[in-house]
Each structure stands twice: as C-alpha cells, then as structure tokens.
Amino acid sequence: RSAVSRYYYAAYHHALSVCRTKYGYKEKKSGDDHTGVRAHVVWIDEDVADSLDDLRKWRNMCDYADVVANLSVIVAEAKAGCDVVFKFS
C-alpha cells in the first residue's frame, strides 16, 4: 500500500516541478495544487494528466480503504503510471 502512495507523490512532485519551472504554474502551496497541477498538465500532455488521475485514485484507495483488492496489480499499474509522468519534461 505504501508503495502506491510513494509512486503518487513522486509523480506529483515531479509534475509540479516541471509545471512550475517550464510551464508557468503558480503553486498555491495547498491541497488545491493536486488538482491544479493535473489541470495544468492536461493541456500539455493528456497521458501524463491521466496517469496523475489514476495514481491519485489508487493512492486514496490504498490509504483509506479497509481492503484493497488486486493490490499487486495496482502496485504494478502505479509504477507504470509513475514512469509515464517521469518522462514529462
């Protein structure tokens, strides 16, 4: 479960950094940045935005659900999604 959370935060912070330095994103330094970064990215690379959406959904599931079905599949998909985001530059 913690691996999924780590994949999400690694991907999110990478996307935030790229958006801030290359694409003019103005960080709010609040929880609003999670949706703000995704909204900023969707205009640049829809695949990256989709990966961020999936990663956040899986992170929330792993952090808050009592039972997570198919956890090994979710971990593999989260790694793949993180890889997509890390190609964003």
Residue pairs with C-beta under 8 A, 6 or more apart in sequence:
1 62
1 63
1 68
1 71
2 62
3 75
3 78
3 79
4 55
4 58
4 59
4 61
4 62
4 74
4 75
4 78
5 59
5 62
5 63
7 55
7 59
7 75
7 78
7 79
7 81
7 82
8 55
8 56
8 58
8 59
8 78
8 82
9 59
10 82
10 86
11 51
11 52
11 55
11 81
11 82
11 85
11 86
12 34
12 37
12 52
12 55
12 56
14 85
14 86
14 88
15 37
15 38
15 41
15 48
15 52
15 85
15 88
16 25
16 27
16 33
16 37
18 88
18 89
19 25
19 37
19 40
19 41
20 26
20 27
22 89
23 40
23 44
25 36
25 37
25 40
27 33
28 36
34 56
37 52
38 49
38 52
38 53
38 56
41 48
41 49
41 52
41 88
42 49
44 88
45 88
47 84
48 84
48 85
48 87
48 88
51 81
51 82
51 84
51 85
52 81
52 85
54 77
54 78
54 81
55 78
55 81
55 82
55 85
58 74
58 77
58 78
59 78
61 68
61 74
62 68
62 71
62 74
68 74
